[in-house]
Amino acid sequence: TKSAVCERIGAQMLIDDDPRHVRDLIVPGLRRVLLQYGRPDRPAVPGGVEFRRTWAEIITSLRENAKS
């Protein structure tokens, strides 16, 4: 499962385009990002899941988090 792989490799972030994969994933400390490239509206995402429309948004978010 994605959960098992993330735990095994010590992943800090999972980026996926399928809402089910980031919604249902429970790994302590894992940052979950739903990437749906170019989507004009914001889908309903559960708490703790970030939504991004482009890779540039993801990179910006990573840089902002690195500063804090």
Jmol script that loads the backbone (N, CA, C; Angstrom):
load data "model"
ATOM      1  N   THR A   1       0.844  -1.184   0.000  1.00  0.00           N
ATOM      2  CA  THR A   1       0.000   0.000   0.000  1.00  0.00           C
ATOM      3  C   THR A   1       0.884   1.241   0.000  1.00  0.00           C
ATOM      4  N   LYS A   2       0.275   2.356  -0.351  1.00  0.00           N
ATOM      5  CA  LYS A   2       1.044   3.608  -0.322  1.00  0.00           C
ATOM      6  C   LYS A   2       1.471   3.943   1.097  1.00  0.00           C
ATOM      7  N   SER A   3       0.614   3.651   2.058  1.00  0.00           N
ATOM      8  CA  SER A   3       0.980   3.891   3.460  1.00  0.00           C
ATOM      9  C   SER A   3       2.237   3.120   3.835  1.00  0.00           C
ATOM     10  N   ALA A   4       2.260   1.844   3.481  1.00  0.00           N
ATOM     11  CA  ALA A   4       3.411   1.001   3.822  1.00  0.00           C
ATOM     12  C   ALA A   4       4.670   1.487   3.132  1.00  0.00           C
ATOM     13  N   VAL A   5       4.564   1.855   1.884  1.00  0.00           N
ATOM     14  CA  VAL A   5       5.737   2.351   1.148  1.00  0.00           C
ATOM     15  C   VAL A   5       6.237   3.643   1.779  1.00  0.00           C
ATOM     16  N   CYS A   6       5.328   4.569   2.072  1.00  0.00           N
ATOM     17  CA  CYS A   6       5.729   5.843   2.677  1.00  0.00           C
ATOM     18  C   CYS A   6       6.430   5.620   4.016  1.00  0.00           C
ATOM     19  N   GLU A   7       5.889   4.719   4.828  1.00  0.00           N
ATOM     20  CA  GLU A   7       6.524   4.421   6.115  1.00  0.00           C
ATOM     21  C   GLU A   7       7.880   3.762   5.929  1.00  0.00           C
ATOM     22  N   ARG A   8       7.967   2.815   4.992  1.00  0.00           N
ATOM     23  CA  ARG A   8       9.214   2.070   4.772  1.00  0.00           C
ATOM     24  C   ARG A   8      10.343   2.978   4.317  1.00  0.00           C
ATOM     25  N   ILE A   9      10.046   3.923   3.428  1.00  0.00           N
ATOM     26  CA  ILE A   9      11.110   4.781   2.896  1.00  0.00           C
ATOM     27  C   ILE A   9      11.292   6.068   3.700  1.00  0.00           C
ATOM     28  N   GLY A  10      10.441   6.267   4.706  1.00  0.00           N
ATOM     29  CA  GLY A  10      10.558   7.466   5.531  1.00  0.00           C
ATOM     30  C   GLY A  10      10.138   8.728   4.799  1.00  0.00           C
ATOM     31  N   ALA A  11       9.141   8.596   3.929  1.00  0.00           N
ATOM     32  CA  ALA A  11       8.679   9.745   3.150  1.00  0.00           C
ATOM     33  C   ALA A  11       8.146  10.838   4.069  1.00  0.00           C
ATOM     34  N   GLN A  12       8.394  12.067   3.673  1.00  0.00           N
ATOM     35  CA  GLN A  12       7.877  13.210   4.406  1.00  0.00           C
ATOM     36  C   GLN A  12       6.669  13.814   3.713  1.00  0.00           C
ATOM     37  N   MET A  13       6.480  13.468   2.429  1.00  0.00           N
ATOM     38  CA  MET A  13       5.384  14.037   1.660  1.00  0.00           C
ATOM     39  C   MET A  13       4.924  13.044   0.610  1.00  0.00           C
ATOM     40  N   LEU A  14       3.597  12.999   0.417  1.00  0.00           N
ATOM     41  CA  LEU A  14       3.024  12.232  -0.685  1.00  0.00           C
ATOM     42  C   LEU A  14       2.241  13.201  -1.549  1.00  0.00           C
ATOM     43  N   ILE A  15       2.564  13.230  -2.828  1.00  0.00           N
ATOM     44  CA  ILE A  15       1.856  14.056  -3.798  1.00  0.00           C
ATOM     45  C   ILE A  15       1.143  13.105  -4.738  1.00  0.00           C
ATOM     46  N   ASP A  16      -0.169  13.262  -4.854  1.00  0.00           N
ATOM     47  CA  ASP A  16      -0.957  12.356  -5.675  1.00  0.00           C
ATOM     48  C   ASP A  16      -2.091  13.131  -6.332  1.00  0.00           C
ATOM     49  N   ASP A  17      -2.533  12.651  -7.484  1.00  0.00           N
ATOM     50  CA  ASP A  17      -3.643  13.320  -8.174  1.00  0.00           C
ATOM     51  C   ASP A  17      -4.996  12.666  -7.887  1.00  0.00           C
ATOM     52  N   ASP A  18      -4.991  11.609  -7.124  1.00  0.00           N
ATOM     53  CA  ASP A  18      -6.227  10.905  -6.787  1.00  0.00           C
ATOM     54  C   ASP A  18      -6.608  11.239  -5.340  1.00  0.00           C
ATOM     55  N   PRO A  19      -7.743  11.920  -5.150  1.00  0.00           N
ATOM     56  CA  PRO A  19      -8.130  12.319  -3.790  1.00  0.00           C
ATOM     57  C   PRO A  19      -8.214  11.156  -2.810  1.00  0.00           C
ATOM     58  N   ARG A  20      -8.584   9.982  -3.275  1.00  0.00           N
ATOM     59  CA  ARG A  20      -8.696   8.826  -2.373  1.00  0.00           C
ATOM     60  C   ARG A  20      -7.350   8.466  -1.762  1.00  0.00           C
ATOM     61  N   HIS A  21      -6.288   8.619  -2.533  1.00  0.00           N
ATOM     62  CA  HIS A  21      -4.969   8.211  -2.051  1.00  0.00           C
ATOM     63  C   HIS A  21      -4.442   9.115  -0.949  1.00  0.00           C
ATOM     64  N   VAL A  22      -4.736  10.394  -1.031  1.00  0.00           N
ATOM     65  CA  VAL A  22      -4.268  11.295   0.030  1.00  0.00           C
ATOM     66  C   VAL A  22      -5.263  11.374   1.173  1.00  0.00           C
ATOM     67  N   ARG A  23      -6.530  11.145   0.887  1.00  0.00           N
ATOM     68  CA  ARG A  23      -7.566  11.204   1.921  1.00  0.00           C
ATOM     69  C   ARG A  23      -7.448  10.028   2.882  1.00  0.00           C
ATOM     70  N   ASP A  24      -7.269   8.851   2.348  1.00  0.00           N
ATOM     71  CA  ASP A  24      -7.303   7.632   3.151  1.00  0.00           C
ATOM     72  C   ASP A  24      -5.952   7.250   3.757  1.00  0.00           C
ATOM     73  N   LEU A  25      -4.925   7.983   3.468  1.00  0.00           N
ATOM     74  CA  LEU A  25      -3.581   7.653   3.926  1.00  0.00           C
ATOM     75  C   LEU A  25      -3.347   8.199   5.330  1.00  0.00           C
ATOM     76  N   ILE A  26      -2.986   7.331   6.239  1.00  0.00           N
ATOM     77  CA  ILE A  26      -2.697   7.748   7.606  1.00  0.00           C
ATOM     78  C   ILE A  26      -1.279   7.297   7.956  1.00  0.00           C
ATOM     79  N   VAL A  27      -0.354   8.237   7.866  1.00  0.00           N
ATOM     80  CA  VAL A  27       1.036   7.988   8.252  1.00  0.00           C
ATOM     81  C   VAL A  27       1.462   9.197   9.092  1.00  0.00           C
ATOM     82  N   PRO A  28       1.783   8.988  10.356  1.00  0.00           N
ATOM     83  CA  PRO A  28       2.160  10.112  11.217  1.00  0.00           C
ATOM     84  C   PRO A  28       3.289  10.946  10.605  1.00  0.00           C
ATOM     85  N   GLY A  29       3.084  12.257  10.602  1.00  0.00           N
ATOM     86  CA  GLY A  29       4.102  13.171  10.106  1.00  0.00           C
ATOM     87  C   GLY A  29       4.178  13.306   8.592  1.00  0.00           C
ATOM     88  N   LEU A  30       3.356  12.584   7.864  1.00  0.00           N
ATOM     89  CA  LEU A  30       3.397  12.631   6.400  1.00  0.00           C
ATOM     90  C   LEU A  30       2.536  13.788   5.895  1.00  0.00           C
ATOM     91  N   ARG A  31       3.131  14.614   5.102  1.00  0.00           N
ATOM     92  CA  ARG A  31       2.418  15.724   4.468  1.00  0.00           C
ATOM     93  C   ARG A  31       1.728  15.185   3.217  1.00  0.00           C
ATOM     94  N   ARG A  32       0.419  15.399   3.112  1.00  0.00           N
ATOM     95  CA  ARG A  32      -0.351  14.875   1.985  1.00  0.00           C
ATOM     96  C   ARG A  32      -0.801  16.020   1.097  1.00  0.00           C
ATOM     97  N   VAL A  33      -0.484  15.909  -0.203  1.00  0.00           N
ATOM     98  CA  VAL A  33      -0.801  16.962  -1.157  1.00  0.00           C
ATOM     99  C   VAL A  33      -1.582  16.363  -2.318  1.00  0.00           C
ATOM    100  N   LEU A  34      -2.731  16.967  -2.595  1.00  0.00           N
ATOM    101  CA  LEU A  34      -3.521  16.605  -3.764  1.00  0.00           C
ATOM    102  C   LEU A  34      -3.143  17.566  -4.878  1.00  0.00           C
ATOM    103  N   LEU A  35      -2.573  17.042  -5.956  1.00  0.00           N
ATOM    104  CA  LEU A  35      -2.183  17.857  -7.110  1.00  0.00           C
ATOM    105  C   LEU A  35      -3.097  17.507  -8.269  1.00  0.00           C
ATOM    106  N   GLN A  36      -3.894  18.482  -8.672  1.00  0.00           N
ATOM    107  CA  GLN A  36      -4.745  18.305  -9.847  1.00  0.00           C
ATOM    108  C   GLN A  36      -4.443  19.483 -10.762  1.00  0.00           C
ATOM    109  N   TYR A  37      -3.536  19.206 -11.674  1.00  0.00           N
ATOM    110  CA  TYR A  37      -2.938  20.236 -12.512  1.00  0.00           C
ATOM    111  C   TYR A  37      -3.985  21.068 -13.247  1.00  0.00           C
ATOM    112  N   GLY A  38      -3.945  22.363 -12.985  1.00  0.00           N
ATOM    113  CA  GLY A  38      -4.782  23.315 -13.691  1.00  0.00           C
ATOM    114  C   GLY A  38      -6.248  23.329 -13.296  1.00  0.00           C
ATOM    115  N   ARG A  39      -6.647  22.557 -12.311  1.00  0.00           N
ATOM    116  CA  ARG A  39      -8.053  22.514 -11.923  1.00  0.00           C
ATOM    117  C   ARG A  39      -8.504  23.906 -11.474  1.00  0.00           C
ATOM    118  N   PRO A  40      -9.586  24.421 -12.050  1.00  0.00           N
ATOM    119  CA  PRO A  40     -10.001  25.795 -11.732  1.00  0.00           C
ATOM    120  C   PRO A  40     -10.664  25.943 -10.357  1.00  0.00           C
ATOM    121  N   ASP A  41     -11.367  24.918  -9.894  1.00  0.00           N
ATOM    122  CA  ASP A  41     -12.036  25.013  -8.606  1.00  0.00           C
ATOM    123  C   ASP A  41     -11.292  24.193  -7.564  1.00  0.00           C
ATOM    124  N   ARG A  42     -11.581  24.476  -6.319  1.00  0.00           N
ATOM    125  CA  ARG A  42     -10.941  23.735  -5.227  1.00  0.00           C
ATOM    126  C   ARG A  42     -11.861  22.580  -4.825  1.00  0.00           C
ATOM    127  N   PRO A  43     -11.370  21.354  -4.933  1.00  0.00           N
ATOM    128  CA  PRO A  43     -12.202  20.219  -4.541  1.00  0.00           C
ATOM    129  C   PRO A  43     -12.326  20.136  -3.018  1.00  0.00           C
ATOM    130  N   ALA A  44     -13.322  19.406  -2.572  1.00  0.00           N
ATOM    131  CA  ALA A  44     -13.447  19.162  -1.138  1.00  0.00           C
ATOM    132  C   ALA A  44     -12.343  18.197  -0.727  1.00  0.00           C
ATOM    133  N   VAL A  45     -11.484  18.650   0.160  1.00  0.00           N
ATOM    134  CA  VAL A  45     -10.414  17.792   0.666  1.00  0.00           C
ATOM    135  C   VAL A  45     -10.513  17.771   2.189  1.00  0.00           C
ATOM    136  N   PRO A  46     -10.236  16.627   2.780  1.00  0.00           N
ATOM    137  CA  PRO A  46     -10.318  16.550   4.241  1.00  0.00           C
ATOM    138  C   PRO A  46      -9.211  17.360   4.907  1.00  0.00           C
ATOM    139  N   GLY A  47      -9.419  17.666   6.178  1.00  0.00           N
ATOM    140  CA  GLY A  47      -8.414  18.381   6.942  1.00  0.00           C
ATOM    141  C   GLY A  47      -7.071  17.671   6.883  1.00  0.00           C
ATOM    142  N   GLY A  48      -6.027  18.445   6.810  1.00  0.00           N
ATOM    143  CA  GLY A  48      -4.692  17.872   6.765  1.00  0.00           C
ATOM    144  C   GLY A  48      -4.192  17.569   5.366  1.00  0.00           C
ATOM    145  N   VAL A  49      -5.066  17.721   4.360  1.00  0.00           N
ATOM    146  CA  VAL A  49      -4.650  17.505   2.971  1.00  0.00           C
ATOM    147  C   VAL A  49      -4.546  18.860   2.297  1.00  0.00           C
ATOM    148  N   GLU A  50      -3.394  19.110   1.685  1.00  0.00           N
ATOM    149  CA  GLU A  50      -3.191  20.354   0.950  1.00  0.00           C
ATOM    150  C   GLU A  50      -3.645  20.169  -0.493  1.00  0.00           C
ATOM    151  N   PHE A  51      -4.140  21.230  -1.102  1.00  0.00           N
ATOM    152  CA  PHE A  51      -4.514  21.182  -2.517  1.00  0.00           C
ATOM    153  C   PHE A  51      -3.625  22.139  -3.292  1.00  0.00           C
ATOM    154  N   ARG A  52      -3.067  21.652  -4.382  1.00  0.00           N
ATOM    155  CA  ARG A  52      -2.241  22.470  -5.269  1.00  0.00           C
ATOM    156  C   ARG A  52      -2.650  22.219  -6.710  1.00  0.00           C
ATOM    157  N   ARG A  53      -2.492  23.255  -7.544  1.00  0.00           N
ATOM    158  CA  ARG A  53      -2.865  23.173  -8.959  1.00  0.00           C
ATOM    159  C   ARG A  53      -1.670  22.997  -9.892  1.00  0.00           C
ATOM    160  N   THR A  54      -0.475  23.318  -9.384  1.00  0.00           N
ATOM    161  CA  THR A  54       0.723  23.233 -10.229  1.00  0.00           C
ATOM    162  C   THR A  54       1.914  22.783  -9.383  1.00  0.00           C
ATOM    163  N   TRP A  55       2.933  22.299 -10.080  1.00  0.00           N
ATOM    164  CA  TRP A  55       4.176  21.954  -9.390  1.00  0.00           C
ATOM    165  C   TRP A  55       4.824  23.201  -8.808  1.00  0.00           C
ATOM    166  N   ALA A  56       4.650  24.336  -9.470  1.00  0.00           N
ATOM    167  CA  ALA A  56       5.220  25.586  -8.953  1.00  0.00           C
ATOM    168  C   ALA A  56       4.619  25.920  -7.583  1.00  0.00           C
ATOM    169  N   GLU A  57       3.327  25.680  -7.396  1.00  0.00           N
ATOM    170  CA  GLU A  57       2.706  25.906  -6.088  1.00  0.00           C
ATOM    171  C   GLU A  57       3.306  24.982  -5.032  1.00  0.00           C
ATOM    172  N   ILE A  58       3.597  23.763  -5.414  1.00  0.00           N
ATOM    173  CA  ILE A  58       4.202  22.816  -4.470  1.00  0.00           C
ATOM    174  C   ILE A  58       5.597  23.288  -4.074  1.00  0.00           C
ATOM    175  N   ILE A  59       6.393  23.706  -5.053  1.00  0.00           N
ATOM    176  CA  ILE A  59       7.750  24.188  -4.771  1.00  0.00           C
ATOM    177  C   ILE A  59       7.705  25.414  -3.868  1.00  0.00           C
ATOM    178  N   THR A  60       6.784  26.342  -4.142  1.00  0.00           N
ATOM    179  CA  THR A  60       6.640  27.533  -3.305  1.00  0.00           C
ATOM    180  C   THR A  60       6.294  27.147  -1.880  1.00  0.00           C
ATOM    181  N   SER A  61       5.383  26.204  -1.719  1.00  0.00           N
ATOM    182  CA  SER A  61       4.990  25.734  -0.388  1.00  0.00           C
ATOM    183  C   SER A  61       6.170  25.100   0.342  1.00  0.00           C
ATOM    184  N   LEU A  62       6.954  24.316  -0.375  1.00  0.00           N
ATOM    185  CA  LEU A  62       8.134  23.692   0.241  1.00  0.00           C
ATOM    186  C   LEU A  62       9.123  24.757   0.716  1.00  0.00           C
ATOM    187  N   ARG A  63       9.342  25.766  -0.104  1.00  0.00           N
ATOM    188  CA  ARG A  63      10.268  26.836   0.275  1.00  0.00           C
ATOM    189  C   ARG A  63       9.771  27.604   1.490  1.00  0.00           C
ATOM    190  N   GLU A  64       8.459  27.882   1.518  1.00  0.00           N
ATOM    191  CA  GLU A  64       7.885  28.604   2.655  1.00  0.00           C
ATOM    192  C   GLU A  64       8.024  27.793   3.942  1.00  0.00           C
ATOM    193  N   ASN A  65       7.783  26.495   3.875  1.00  0.00           N
ATOM    194  CA  ASN A  65       7.907  25.645   5.046  1.00  0.00           C
ATOM    195  C   ASN A  65       9.359  25.514   5.498  1.00  0.00           C
ATOM    196  N   ALA A  66      10.285  25.547   4.553  1.00  0.00           N
ATOM    197  CA  ALA A  66      11.703  25.434   4.912  1.00  0.00           C
ATOM    198  C   ALA A  66      12.169  26.671   5.687  1.00  0.00           C
ATOM    199  N   LYS A  67      11.545  27.819   5.414  1.00  0.00           N
ATOM    200  CA  LYS A  67      11.924  29.059   6.096  1.00  0.00           C
ATOM    201  C   LYS A  67      11.419  29.093   7.526  1.00  0.00           C
ATOM    202  N   SER A  68      10.322  28.387   7.779  1.00  0.00           N
ATOM    203  CA  SER A  68       9.731  28.470   9.139  1.00  0.00           C
ATOM    204  C   SER A  68      10.240  27.386  10.060  1.00  0.00           C
TER     205      SER A  68
END
end "model"
wireframe off; spacefill off
backbone 0.3
color backbone group
